[in-house]
Amino acid sequence: MDLFLGVDVGSVTTKLVLIDKSKNILASCYLRTSGDPIHALKDGLRYIKRRFPEGGIVRGVGTTGSARHLAGVVVGADIVKNEITAHAVAAITRVPEVRTVFEIGGQDSKLIVIRDGIVEDFAMNTVCAAGTGSFLEHQAVRLNVPIERFGELALQARQGVRIAGRCTVFAESDMIHKQQLGFGKAEIIKGLCEALVRNFINNLATGKTIEDPIVFQGGVAANQGIVKAFVDFFRGEKKIIVPPEHGVMGAWGAAILAMEYVGEHSAFQGFEVVERHFESRSFTCEDCPNSCEIVTLAEDNEIKALWGSRCGKWSPVTVKKKMEEVEEKKPAFESGERSCPLSGCRMHD
């Protein structure tokens, strides 16, 4: 059985999906990244391995998400794609006639305009948490309400409370003010859902024609309060579809892309990768005004890959050579003078 693995590693959650040649999802998982993408990825691989069909062979692996390059090196990806492409492919697979995709995750939110099965335009919000899942989770903690109950309580409210949602700081102070005025939790939660929807539309949909059907995906799509707020915003005039796989659409899209890309041999490292030790490090190159932030991935102190170099100066070989030079020069700086390991700049204690 030919199988294909999709991996979506974000700052908040990590998703893995295993599909067959018919694009059917055979196994999937949705995990917290918890600041350690490598650990989360290994946990996800263990989960998929326990549900791996007998006789199955992984013929292709695709990665996406903010940590797609890191995940691609660890797991052995055949194709690495951005989130826009992965989410669009999954949405088109589930709803071929889709015209617009709303995706709200923990870190960012996306709006994708699709025409005739092709991405025509898109917008992303990556600079403010006010339009993302982390905004709702933070407010859930303040209200002492489990995030899983947000949608249920929002639907119970008779009316929403107008809350400023363009900034998390203003939203929080506005929410506290409304509590002091005596509004109930259900009304405030409904107001928060409506504020997030307004923020999404104002930030991402300006200048764009929103046509339906709209596919709403991402972890926040599980919140019925948000879904209802979108329906109300469009006055029920637009069809909004929440696919059953809404939480893992990025990983599903990555798996589909891997299937379409597959060559003779996959770069998949096997499930044994969970027993190997990886470590990611970073440094800033100060050799030119670009000040590139270079991220390296090492296995047992051997640099396997790096990214972030705009000029291409840095490679695993050059970084290793630089580190060896630093090790050789260490005794010269024991008097109190130190040097940046990679840029060579002198520093003093």
Order of alpha helices (4+ residues) and beta strands (2+ residues): beta-beta-beta-alpha-beta-alpha-beta-alpha-beta-beta-beta-alpha-alpha-alpha-alpha-beta-alpha-beta-alpha-beta-beta-beta-alpha-beta-beta
